Amino acid sequence: MFKESKAEELYLSSFDTRKVTSTCSMFAFSNITTIDISNFDTNKVTTTERMFSNMTNLKIIYFSDKFSLKLQVVQICFYFVKI
């Protein structure tokens, strides 16, 4: 969805993610430095594979208790990310 985005900041607090089942590569290879996914409800997500992969500029991620990593596949979710 935001893969390879050129935006530096991304605020997604108004996104309704209650029915999302995969966040695979959602932000991979983007230039985002700050991301707000504090309203992401990952209750139905079963894979986050490469969700934040190769986000070399990422400094800040805003999460909440709605973002759960009780997932079946979290394979390389933060591959090449230095937070």
PDB file of N, CA, C and O in Angstrom:
ATOM      1  N   MET A   1       0.816  -1.199   0.000  1.00  0.00           N
ATOM      2  CA  MET A   1       0.000   0.000   0.000  1.00  0.00           C
ATOM      3  C   MET A   1       0.862   1.266   0.000  1.00  0.00           C
ATOM      4  O   MET A   1       0.619   2.180  -0.788  1.00  0.00           O
ATOM      5  N   PHE A   2       1.863   1.324   0.876  1.00  0.00           N
ATOM      6  CA  PHE A   2       2.757   2.475   0.944  1.00  0.00           C
ATOM      7  C   PHE A   2       4.181   2.088   0.566  1.00  0.00           C
ATOM      8  O   PHE A   2       5.128   2.832   0.823  1.00  0.00           O
ATOM      9  N   LYS A   3       4.317   0.940  -0.033  1.00  0.00           N
ATOM     10  CA  LYS A   3       5.631   0.434  -0.438  1.00  0.00           C
ATOM     11  C   LYS A   3       6.308   1.447  -1.361  1.00  0.00           C
ATOM     12  O   LYS A   3       5.699   1.953  -2.304  1.00  0.00           O
ATOM     13  N   GLU A   4       7.559   1.727  -1.076  1.00  0.00           N
ATOM     14  CA  GLU A   4       8.395   2.660  -1.832  1.00  0.00           C
ATOM     15  C   GLU A   4       7.884   4.104  -1.786  1.00  0.00           C
ATOM     16  O   GLU A   4       8.183   4.896  -2.679  1.00  0.00           O
ATOM     17  N   SER A   5       7.127   4.440  -0.763  1.00  0.00           N
ATOM     18  CA  SER A   5       6.613   5.798  -0.595  1.00  0.00           C
ATOM     19  C   SER A   5       7.756   6.790  -0.420  1.00  0.00           C
ATOM     20  O   SER A   5       8.748   6.486   0.242  1.00  0.00           O
ATOM     21  N   LYS A   6       7.621   7.965  -1.006  1.00  0.00           N
ATOM     22  CA  LYS A   6       8.620   9.028  -0.877  1.00  0.00           C
ATOM     23  C   LYS A   6       8.307   9.959   0.296  1.00  0.00           C
ATOM     24  O   LYS A   6       9.115  10.827   0.628  1.00  0.00           O
ATOM     25  N   ALA A   7       7.150   9.788   0.920  1.00  0.00           N
ATOM     26  CA  ALA A   7       6.767  10.620   2.067  1.00  0.00           C
ATOM     27  C   ALA A   7       7.718  10.376   3.231  1.00  0.00           C
ATOM     28  O   ALA A   7       8.201   9.260   3.424  1.00  0.00           O
ATOM     29  N   GLU A   8       7.984  11.424   4.006  1.00  0.00           N
ATOM     30  CA  GLU A   8       8.845  11.272   5.177  1.00  0.00           C
ATOM     31  C   GLU A   8       8.050  10.963   6.435  1.00  0.00           C
ATOM     32  O   GLU A   8       8.539  10.262   7.321  1.00  0.00           O
ATOM     33  N   GLU A   9       6.836  11.477   6.521  1.00  0.00           N
ATOM     34  CA  GLU A   9       5.988  11.234   7.683  1.00  0.00           C
ATOM     35  C   GLU A   9       4.659  10.665   7.205  1.00  0.00           C
ATOM     36  O   GLU A   9       4.128  11.074   6.173  1.00  0.00           O
ATOM     37  N   LEU A  10       4.132   9.720   7.970  1.00  0.00           N
ATOM     38  CA  LEU A  10       2.880   9.083   7.606  1.00  0.00           C
ATOM     39  C   LEU A  10       2.042   8.902   8.869  1.00  0.00           C
ATOM     40  O   LEU A  10       2.442   8.197   9.795  1.00  0.00           O
ATOM     41  N   TYR A  11       0.882   9.543   8.895  1.00  0.00           N
ATOM     42  CA  TYR A  11      -0.012   9.478  10.051  1.00  0.00           C
ATOM     43  C   TYR A  11      -1.300   8.776   9.622  1.00  0.00           C
ATOM     44  O   TYR A  11      -2.119   9.340   8.895  1.00  0.00           O
ATOM     45  N   LEU A  12      -1.461   7.553  10.078  1.00  0.00           N
ATOM     46  CA  LEU A  12      -2.570   6.719   9.642  1.00  0.00           C
ATOM     47  C   LEU A  12      -3.545   6.416  10.766  1.00  0.00           C
ATOM     48  O   LEU A  12      -4.173   5.357  10.773  1.00  0.00           O
ATOM     49  N   SER A  13      -3.675   7.321  11.703  1.00  0.00           N
ATOM     50  CA  SER A  13      -4.523   7.073  12.871  1.00  0.00           C
ATOM     51  C   SER A  13      -6.001   6.940  12.507  1.00  0.00           C
ATOM     52  O   SER A  13      -6.776   6.420  13.309  1.00  0.00           O
ATOM     53  N   SER A  14      -6.409   7.388  11.336  1.00  0.00           N
ATOM     54  CA  SER A  14      -7.823   7.287  10.957  1.00  0.00           C
ATOM     55  C   SER A  14      -8.117   6.054  10.093  1.00  0.00           C
ATOM     56  O   SER A  14      -9.265   5.838   9.703  1.00  0.00           O
ATOM     57  N   PHE A  15      -7.106   5.253   9.792  1.00  0.00           N
ATOM     58  CA  PHE A  15      -7.317   4.045   8.995  1.00  0.00           C
ATOM     59  C   PHE A  15      -8.094   3.005   9.786  1.00  0.00           C
ATOM     60  O   PHE A  15      -7.797   2.753  10.954  1.00  0.00           O
ATOM     61  N   ASP A  16      -9.088   2.403   9.147  1.00  0.00           N
ATOM     62  CA  ASP A  16      -9.846   1.308   9.754  1.00  0.00           C
ATOM     63  C   ASP A  16      -9.229  -0.001   9.274  1.00  0.00           C
ATOM     64  O   ASP A  16      -9.391  -0.377   8.113  1.00  0.00           O
ATOM     65  N   THR A  17      -8.529  -0.688  10.154  1.00  0.00           N
ATOM     66  CA  THR A  17      -7.821  -1.913   9.777  1.00  0.00           C
ATOM     67  C   THR A  17      -8.416  -3.159  10.426  1.00  0.00           C
ATOM     68  O   THR A  17      -7.762  -4.200  10.492  1.00  0.00           O
ATOM     69  N   ARG A  18      -9.628  -3.059  10.892  1.00  0.00           N
ATOM     70  CA  ARG A  18     -10.252  -4.188  11.601  1.00  0.00           C
ATOM     71  C   ARG A  18     -10.418  -5.443  10.745  1.00  0.00           C
ATOM     72  O   ARG A  18     -10.477  -6.545  11.290  1.00  0.00           O
ATOM     73  N   LYS A  19     -10.494  -5.307   9.425  1.00  0.00           N
ATOM     74  CA  LYS A  19     -10.696  -6.465   8.552  1.00  0.00           C
ATOM     75  C   LYS A  19      -9.425  -6.887   7.814  1.00  0.00           C
ATOM     76  O   LYS A  19      -9.464  -7.820   7.011  1.00  0.00           O
ATOM     77  N   VAL A  20      -8.312  -6.223   8.070  1.00  0.00           N
ATOM     78  CA  VAL A  20      -7.049  -6.521   7.394  1.00  0.00           C
ATOM     79  C   VAL A  20      -6.496  -7.857   7.884  1.00  0.00           C
ATOM     80  O   VAL A  20      -6.474  -8.120   9.087  1.00  0.00           O
ATOM     81  N   THR A  21      -6.052  -8.697   6.956  1.00  0.00           N
ATOM     82  CA  THR A  21      -5.481  -9.996   7.321  1.00  0.00           C
ATOM     83  C   THR A  21      -3.987 -10.081   7.007  1.00  0.00           C
ATOM     84  O   THR A  21      -3.301 -10.966   7.519  1.00  0.00           O
ATOM     85  N   SER A  22      -3.473  -9.175   6.174  1.00  0.00           N
ATOM     86  CA  SER A  22      -2.045  -9.186   5.847  1.00  0.00           C
ATOM     87  C   SER A  22      -1.521  -7.754   5.722  1.00  0.00           C
ATOM     88  O   SER A  22      -2.149  -6.896   5.102  1.00  0.00           O
ATOM     89  N   THR A  23      -0.359  -7.522   6.325  1.00  0.00           N
ATOM     90  CA  THR A  23       0.319  -6.232   6.174  1.00  0.00           C
ATOM     91  C   THR A  23       1.669  -6.458   5.490  1.00  0.00           C
ATOM     92  O   THR A  23       2.598  -5.667   5.655  1.00  0.00           O
ATOM     93  N   CYS A  24       1.761  -7.514   4.743  1.00  0.00           N
ATOM     94  CA  CYS A  24       2.978  -7.924   4.052  1.00  0.00           C
ATOM     95  C   CYS A  24       3.500  -6.794   3.155  1.00  0.00           C
ATOM     96  O   CYS A  24       2.794  -6.319   2.265  1.00  0.00           O
ATOM     97  N   SER A  25       4.740  -6.372   3.401  1.00  0.00           N
ATOM     98  CA  SER A  25       5.432  -5.333   2.621  1.00  0.00           C
ATOM     99  C   SER A  25       4.710  -3.985   2.584  1.00  0.00           C
ATOM    100  O   SER A  25       4.961  -3.180   1.687  1.00  0.00           O
ATOM    101  N   MET A  26       3.836  -3.731   3.526  1.00  0.00           N
ATOM    102  CA  MET A  26       3.011  -2.523   3.511  1.00  0.00           C
ATOM    103  C   MET A  26       3.817  -1.228   3.403  1.00  0.00           C
ATOM    104  O   MET A  26       3.430  -0.319   2.669  1.00  0.00           O
ATOM    105  N   PHE A  27       4.927  -1.138   4.122  1.00  0.00           N
ATOM    106  CA  PHE A  27       5.735   0.080   4.116  1.00  0.00           C
ATOM    107  C   PHE A  27       7.154  -0.159   3.583  1.00  0.00           C
ATOM    108  O   PHE A  27       7.994   0.738   3.650  1.00  0.00           O
ATOM    109  N   ALA A  28       7.421  -1.325   3.070  1.00  0.00           N
ATOM    110  CA  ALA A  28       8.774  -1.715   2.650  1.00  0.00           C
ATOM    111  C   ALA A  28       9.387  -0.722   1.663  1.00  0.00           C
ATOM    112  O   ALA A  28       8.711  -0.196   0.779  1.00  0.00           O
ATOM    113  N   PHE A  29      10.684  -0.483   1.842  1.00  0.00           N
ATOM    114  CA  PHE A  29      11.479   0.355   0.947  1.00  0.00           C
ATOM    115  C   PHE A  29      11.003   1.811   0.870  1.00  0.00           C
ATOM    116  O   PHE A  29      11.328   2.513  -0.087  1.00  0.00           O
ATOM    117  N   SER A  30      10.246   2.265   1.857  1.00  0.00           N
ATOM    118  CA  SER A  30       9.773   3.651   1.835  1.00  0.00           C
ATOM    119  C   SER A  30      10.772   4.563   2.536  1.00  0.00           C
ATOM    120  O   SER A  30      11.638   4.092   3.273  1.00  0.00           O
ATOM    121  N   ASN A  31      10.651   5.860   2.307  1.00  0.00           N
ATOM    122  CA  ASN A  31      11.531   6.864   2.912  1.00  0.00           C
ATOM    123  C   ASN A  31      10.987   7.416   4.221  1.00  0.00           C
ATOM    124  O   ASN A  31      11.512   8.402   4.738  1.00  0.00           O
ATOM    125  N   ILE A  32       9.968   6.812   4.755  1.00  0.00           N
ATOM    126  CA  ILE A  32       9.294   7.306   5.958  1.00  0.00           C
ATOM    127  C   ILE A  32      10.250   7.320   7.150  1.00  0.00           C
ATOM    128  O   ILE A  32      10.954   6.344   7.406  1.00  0.00           O
ATOM    129  N   THR A  33      10.266   8.447   7.879  1.00  0.00           N
ATOM    130  CA  THR A  33      11.070   8.563   9.096  1.00  0.00           C
ATOM    131  C   THR A  33      10.200   8.418  10.333  1.00  0.00           C
ATOM    132  O   THR A  33      10.656   7.913  11.359  1.00  0.00           O
ATOM    133  N   THR A  34       8.940   8.861  10.242  1.00  0.00           N
ATOM    134  CA  THR A  34       7.994   8.807  11.357  1.00  0.00           C
ATOM    135  C   THR A  34       6.686   8.208  10.858  1.00  0.00           C
ATOM    136  O   THR A  34       6.138   8.639   9.843  1.00  0.00           O
ATOM    137  N   ILE A  35       6.198   7.213  11.581  1.00  0.00           N
ATOM    138  CA  ILE A  35       4.944   6.580  11.174  1.00  0.00           C
ATOM    139  C   ILE A  35       4.043   6.383  12.391  1.00  0.00           C
ATOM    140  O   ILE A  35       4.472   5.882  13.430  1.00  0.00           O
ATOM    141  N   ASP A  36       2.778   6.791  12.234  1.00  0.00           N
ATOM    142  CA  ASP A  36       1.803   6.636  13.306  1.00  0.00           C
ATOM    143  C   ASP A  36       0.795   5.577  12.899  1.00  0.00           C
ATOM    144  O   ASP A  36      -0.081   5.815  12.067  1.00  0.00           O
ATOM    145  N   ILE A  37       0.936   4.399  13.505  1.00  0.00           N
ATOM    146  CA  ILE A  37      -0.028   3.326  13.273  1.00  0.00           C
ATOM    147  C   ILE A  37      -0.678   2.954  14.610  1.00  0.00           C
ATOM    148  O   ILE A  37      -1.009   1.797  14.869  1.00  0.00           O
ATOM    149  N   SER A  38      -0.843   3.969  15.433  1.00  0.00           N
ATOM    150  CA  SER A  38      -1.367   3.750  16.784  1.00  0.00           C
ATOM    151  C   SER A  38      -2.816   3.279  16.795  1.00  0.00           C
ATOM    152  O   SER A  38      -3.284   2.746  17.801  1.00  0.00           O
ATOM    153  N   ASN A  39      -3.529   3.469  15.695  1.00  0.00           N
ATOM    154  CA  ASN A  39      -4.914   3.017  15.636  1.00  0.00           C
ATOM    155  C   ASN A  39      -5.055   1.703  14.863  1.00  0.00           C
ATOM    156  O   ASN A  39      -6.168   1.203  14.703  1.00  0.00           O
ATOM    157  N   PHE A  40      -3.955   1.141  14.386  1.00  0.00           N
ATOM    158  CA  PHE A  40      -4.017  -0.118  13.645  1.00  0.00           C
ATOM    159  C   PHE A  40      -4.496  -1.234  14.568  1.00  0.00           C
ATOM    160  O   PHE A  40      -3.894  -1.506  15.606  1.00  0.00           O
ATOM    161  N   ASP A  41      -5.583  -1.868  14.169  1.00  0.00           N
ATOM    162  CA  ASP A  41      -6.093  -3.032  14.880  1.00  0.00           C
ATOM    163  C   ASP A  41      -5.652  -4.253  14.087  1.00  0.00           C
ATOM    164  O   ASP A  41      -6.176  -4.508  13.002  1.00  0.00           O
ATOM    165  N   THR A  42      -4.700  -5.007  14.613  1.00  0.00           N
ATOM    166  CA  THR A  42      -4.143  -6.151  13.892  1.00  0.00           C
ATOM    167  C   THR A  42      -4.705  -7.478  14.401  1.00  0.00           C
ATOM    168  O   THR A  42      -4.077  -8.527  14.255  1.00  0.00           O
ATOM    169  N   ASN A  43      -5.851  -7.419  14.978  1.00  0.00           N
ATOM    170  CA  ASN A  43      -6.479  -8.607  15.545  1.00  0.00           C
ATOM    171  C   ASN A  43      -6.657  -9.736  14.529  1.00  0.00           C
ATOM    172  O   ASN A  43      -6.550 -10.909  14.889  1.00  0.00           O
ATOM    173  N   LYS A  44      -6.926  -9.398  13.267  1.00  0.00           N
ATOM    174  CA  LYS A  44      -7.152 -10.419  12.239  1.00  0.00           C
ATOM    175  C   LYS A  44      -5.936 -10.640  11.347  1.00  0.00           C
ATOM    176  O   LYS A  44      -5.975 -11.494  10.462  1.00  0.00           O
ATOM    177  N   VAL A  45      -4.878  -9.904  11.555  1.00  0.00           N
ATOM    178  CA  VAL A  45      -3.671 -10.042  10.732  1.00  0.00           C
ATOM    179  C   VAL A  45      -2.959 -11.339  11.071  1.00  0.00           C
ATOM    180  O   VAL A  45      -2.721 -11.646  12.239  1.00  0.00           O
ATOM    181  N   THR A  46      -2.622 -12.097  10.035  1.00  0.00           N
ATOM    182  CA  THR A  46      -1.911 -13.354  10.237  1.00  0.00           C
ATOM    183  C   THR A  46      -0.470 -13.286   9.743  1.00  0.00           C
ATOM    184  O   THR A  46       0.328 -14.167  10.062  1.00  0.00           O
ATOM    185  N   THR A  47      -0.121 -12.259   8.972  1.00  0.00           N
ATOM    186  CA  THR A  47       1.265 -12.108   8.524  1.00  0.00           C
ATOM    187  C   THR A  47       1.676 -10.642   8.429  1.00  0.00           C
ATOM    188  O   THR A  47       0.935  -9.795   7.929  1.00  0.00           O
ATOM    189  N   THR A  48       2.869 -10.377   8.920  1.00  0.00           N
ATOM    190  CA  THR A  48       3.450  -9.030   8.814  1.00  0.00           C
ATOM    191  C   THR A  48       4.776  -9.105   8.060  1.00  0.00           C
ATOM    192  O   THR A  48       5.620  -8.217   8.183  1.00  0.00           O
ATOM    193  N   GLU A  49       4.948 -10.145   7.298  1.00  0.00           N
ATOM    194  CA  GLU A  49       6.212 -10.375   6.590  1.00  0.00           C
ATOM    195  C   GLU A  49       6.646  -9.143   5.796  1.00  0.00           C
ATOM    196  O   GLU A  49       5.897  -8.626   4.967  1.00  0.00           O
ATOM    197  N   ARG A  50       7.863  -8.688   6.063  1.00  0.00           N
ATOM    198  CA  ARG A  50       8.484  -7.536   5.394  1.00  0.00           C
ATOM    199  C   ARG A  50       7.688  -6.233   5.546  1.00  0.00           C
ATOM    200  O   ARG A  50       7.854  -5.322   4.735  1.00  0.00           O
ATOM    201  N   MET A  51       6.849  -6.130   6.544  1.00  0.00           N
ATOM    202  CA  MET A  51       6.021  -4.936   6.730  1.00  0.00           C
ATOM    203  C   MET A  51       6.861  -3.659   6.766  1.00  0.00           C
ATOM    204  O   MET A  51       6.508  -2.663   6.134  1.00  0.00           O
ATOM    205  N   PHE A  52       7.967  -3.689   7.501  1.00  0.00           N
ATOM    206  CA  PHE A  52       8.842  -2.523   7.620  1.00  0.00           C
ATOM    207  C   PHE A  52      10.212  -2.770   6.973  1.00  0.00           C
ATOM    208  O   PHE A  52      11.182  -2.089   7.306  1.00  0.00           O
ATOM    209  N   SER A  53      10.294  -3.699   6.090  1.00  0.00           N
ATOM    210  CA  SER A  53      11.559  -4.098   5.474  1.00  0.00           C
ATOM    211  C   SER A  53      12.240  -2.947   4.727  1.00  0.00           C
ATOM    212  O   SER A  53      11.600  -2.198   3.989  1.00  0.00           O
ATOM    213  N   ASN A  54      13.542  -2.828   4.937  1.00  0.00           N
ATOM    214  CA  ASN A  54      14.389  -1.864   4.231  1.00  0.00           C
ATOM    215  C   ASN A  54      13.942  -0.407   4.383  1.00  0.00           C
ATOM    216  O   ASN A  54      14.128   0.400   3.472  1.00  0.00           O
ATOM    217  N   MET A  55      13.364  -0.080   5.514  1.00  0.00           N
ATOM    218  CA  MET A  55      13.013   1.314   5.809  1.00  0.00           C
ATOM    219  C   MET A  55      14.203   1.934   6.532  1.00  0.00           C
ATOM    220  O   MET A  55      14.174   2.114   7.749  1.00  0.00           O
ATOM    221  N   THR A  56      15.224   2.250   5.794  1.00  0.00           N
ATOM    222  CA  THR A  56      16.492   2.679   6.368  1.00  0.00           C
ATOM    223  C   THR A  56      16.433   4.044   7.048  1.00  0.00           C
ATOM    224  O   THR A  56      17.318   4.359   7.843  1.00  0.00           O
ATOM    225  N   ASN A  57      15.428   4.858   6.766  1.00  0.00           N
ATOM    226  CA  ASN A  57      15.289   6.183   7.380  1.00  0.00           C
ATOM    227  C   ASN A  57      14.363   6.197   8.593  1.00  0.00           C
ATOM    228  O   ASN A  57      14.242   7.225   9.259  1.00  0.00           O
ATOM    229  N   LEU A  58      13.713   5.084   8.889  1.00  0.00           N
ATOM    230  CA  LEU A  58      12.726   5.033   9.962  1.00  0.00           C
ATOM    231  C   LEU A  58      13.357   5.309  11.323  1.00  0.00           C
ATOM    232  O   LEU A  58      14.336   4.670  11.709  1.00  0.00           O
ATOM    233  N   LYS A  59      12.782   6.270  12.042  1.00  0.00           N
ATOM    234  CA  LYS A  59      13.270   6.638  13.377  1.00  0.00           C
ATOM    235  C   LYS A  59      12.212   6.415  14.454  1.00  0.00           C
ATOM    236  O   LYS A  59      12.536   5.990  15.562  1.00  0.00           O
ATOM    237  N   ILE A  60      10.943   6.702  14.132  1.00  0.00           N
ATOM    238  CA  ILE A  60       9.878   6.664  15.142  1.00  0.00           C
ATOM    239  C   ILE A  60       8.666   5.907  14.605  1.00  0.00           C
ATOM    240  O   ILE A  60       8.185   6.176  13.504  1.00  0.00           O
ATOM    241  N   ILE A  61       8.181   4.951  15.405  1.00  0.00           N
ATOM    242  CA  ILE A  61       6.921   4.264  15.114  1.00  0.00           C
ATOM    243  C   ILE A  61       6.017   4.437  16.324  1.00  0.00           C
ATOM    244  O   ILE A  61       6.403   4.102  17.444  1.00  0.00           O
ATOM    245  N   TYR A  62       4.815   4.958  16.104  1.00  0.00           N
ATOM    246  CA  TYR A  62       3.822   5.068  17.171  1.00  0.00           C
ATOM    247  C   TYR A  62       2.878   3.870  17.068  1.00  0.00           C
ATOM    248  O   TYR A  62       2.133   3.735  16.098  1.00  0.00           O
ATOM    249  N   PHE A  63       2.920   2.998  18.089  1.00  0.00           N
ATOM    250  CA  PHE A  63       2.049   1.826  18.196  1.00  0.00           C
ATOM    251  C   PHE A  63       1.046   2.052  19.326  1.00  0.00           C
ATOM    252  O   PHE A  63       1.114   3.049  20.045  1.00  0.00           O
ATOM    253  N   SER A  64       0.126   1.118  19.466  1.00  0.00           N
ATOM    254  CA  SER A  64      -0.750   1.076  20.638  1.00  0.00           C
ATOM    255  C   SER A  64      -0.992  -0.383  20.983  1.00  0.00           C
ATOM    256  O   SER A  64      -0.444  -1.281  20.344  1.00  0.00           O
ATOM    257  N   ASP A  65      -1.812  -0.614  21.994  1.00  0.00           N
ATOM    258  CA  ASP A  65      -2.098  -1.989  22.380  1.00  0.00           C
ATOM    259  C   ASP A  65      -2.983  -2.713  21.366  1.00  0.00           C
ATOM    260  O   ASP A  65      -3.190  -3.921  21.486  1.00  0.00           O
ATOM    261  N   LYS A  66      -3.504  -1.998  20.375  1.00  0.00           N
ATOM    262  CA  LYS A  66      -4.275  -2.629  19.303  1.00  0.00           C
ATOM    263  C   LYS A  66      -3.364  -3.360  18.318  1.00  0.00           C
ATOM    264  O   LYS A  66      -3.797  -4.259  17.597  1.00  0.00           O
ATOM    265  N   PHE A  67      -2.091  -2.953  18.305  1.00  0.00           N
ATOM    266  CA  PHE A  67      -1.122  -3.586  17.410  1.00  0.00           C
ATOM    267  C   PHE A  67      -0.511  -4.766  18.133  1.00  0.00           C
ATOM    268  O   PHE A  67       0.329  -4.606  19.019  1.00  0.00           O
ATOM    269  N   SER A  68      -0.942  -5.946  17.745  1.00  0.00           N
ATOM    270  CA  SER A  68      -0.511  -7.164  18.422  1.00  0.00           C
ATOM    271  C   SER A  68       0.436  -7.959  17.539  1.00  0.00           C
ATOM    272  O   SER A  68       0.200  -8.107  16.340  1.00  0.00           O
ATOM    273  N   LEU A  69       1.504  -8.467  18.129  1.00  0.00           N
ATOM    274  CA  LEU A  69       2.409  -9.326  17.378  1.00  0.00           C
ATOM    275  C   LEU A  69       2.156 -10.788  17.702  1.00  0.00           C
ATOM    276  O   LEU A  69       3.072 -11.608  17.640  1.00  0.00           O
ATOM    277  N   LYS A  70       0.929 -11.116  18.043  1.00  0.00           N
ATOM    278  CA  LYS A  70       0.520 -12.505  18.272  1.00  0.00           C
ATOM    279  C   LYS A  70       0.084 -13.069  16.922  1.00  0.00           C
ATOM    280  O   LYS A  70      -1.070 -13.458  16.737  1.00  0.00           O
ATOM    281  N   LEU A  71       1.011 -13.105  16.005  1.00  0.00           N
ATOM    282  CA  LEU A  71       0.700 -13.453  14.633  1.00  0.00           C
ATOM    283  C   LEU A  71       1.346 -14.765  14.239  1.00  0.00           C
ATOM    284  O   LEU A  71       2.302 -15.220  14.868  1.00  0.00           O
ATOM    285  N   GLN A  72       0.816 -15.361  13.200  1.00  0.00           N
ATOM    286  CA  GLN A  72       1.369 -16.621  12.722  1.00  0.00           C
ATOM    287  C   GLN A  72       2.722 -16.414  12.043  1.00  0.00           C
ATOM    288  O   GLN A  72       3.626 -17.235  12.201  1.00  0.00           O
ATOM    289  N   VAL A  73       2.866 -15.329  11.294  1.00  0.00           N
ATOM    290  CA  VAL A  73       4.112 -15.077  10.574  1.00  0.00           C
ATOM    291  C   VAL A  73       4.583 -13.650  10.838  1.00  0.00           C
ATOM    292  O   VAL A  73       3.920 -12.690  10.445  1.00  0.00           O
ATOM    293  N   VAL A  74       5.718 -13.516  11.497  1.00  0.00           N
ATOM    294  CA  VAL A  74       6.326 -12.208  11.730  1.00  0.00           C
ATOM    295  C   VAL A  74       7.705 -12.208  11.048  1.00  0.00           C
ATOM    296  O   VAL A  74       8.591 -11.437  11.415  1.00  0.00           O
ATOM    297  N   GLN A  75       7.859 -13.061  10.082  1.00  0.00           N
ATOM    298  CA  GLN A  75       9.132 -13.256   9.388  1.00  0.00           C
ATOM    299  C   GLN A  75       9.673 -11.940   8.845  1.00  0.00           C
ATOM    300  O   GLN A  75       8.999 -11.230   8.099  1.00  0.00           O
ATOM    301  N   ILE A  76      10.878 -11.639   9.228  1.00  0.00           N
ATOM    302  CA  ILE A  76      11.633 -10.451   8.815  1.00  0.00           C
ATOM    303  C   ILE A  76      10.786  -9.176   8.740  1.00  0.00           C
ATOM    304  O   ILE A  76      10.939  -8.384   7.811  1.00  0.00           O
ATOM    305  N   CYS A  77       9.918  -8.983   9.691  1.00  0.00           N
ATOM    306  CA  CYS A  77       9.048  -7.805   9.747  1.00  0.00           C
ATOM    307  C   CYS A  77       9.862  -6.504   9.731  1.00  0.00           C
ATOM    308  O   CYS A  77       9.478  -5.539   9.070  1.00  0.00           O
ATOM    309  N   PHE A  78      10.977  -6.481  10.454  1.00  0.00           N
ATOM    310  CA  PHE A  78      11.810  -5.283  10.552  1.00  0.00           C
ATOM    311  C   PHE A  78      13.163  -5.478   9.871  1.00  0.00           C
ATOM    312  O   PHE A  78      14.163  -4.942  10.350  1.00  0.00           O
ATOM    313  N   TYR A  79      13.226  -6.207   8.800  1.00  0.00           N
ATOM    314  CA  TYR A  79      14.455  -6.490   8.088  1.00  0.00           C
ATOM    315  C   TYR A  79      15.122  -5.194   7.605  1.00  0.00           C
ATOM    316  O   TYR A  79      14.495  -4.386   6.919  1.00  0.00           O
ATOM    317  N   PHE A  80      16.378  -5.006   7.964  1.00  0.00           N
ATOM    318  CA  PHE A  80      17.172  -3.816   7.606  1.00  0.00           C
ATOM    319  C   PHE A  80      16.584  -2.530   8.152  1.00  0.00           C
ATOM    320  O   PHE A  80      16.604  -1.509   7.465  1.00  0.00           O
ATOM    321  N   VAL A  81      16.061  -2.550   9.370  1.00  0.00           N
ATOM    322  CA  VAL A  81      15.572  -1.350  10.040  1.00  0.00           C
ATOM    323  C   VAL A  81      16.374  -1.156  11.297  1.00  0.00           C
ATOM    324  O   VAL A  81      16.522  -2.078  12.099  1.00  0.00           O
ATOM    325  N   LYS A  82      16.900   0.058  11.476  1.00  0.00           N
ATOM    326  CA  LYS A  82      17.669   0.378  12.678  1.00  0.00           C
ATOM    327  C   LYS A  82      16.947   1.465  13.443  1.00  0.00           C
ATOM    328  O   LYS A  82      17.143   2.654  13.190  1.00  0.00           O
ATOM    329  N   ILE A  83      16.104   1.049  14.386  1.00  0.00           N
ATOM    330  CA  ILE A  83      15.328   2.023  15.168  1.00  0.00           C
ATOM    331  C   ILE A  83      16.015   2.267  16.475  1.00  0.00           C
ATOM    332  O   ILE A  83      15.533   3.054  17.289  1.00  0.00           O
TER     333      ILE A  83
END
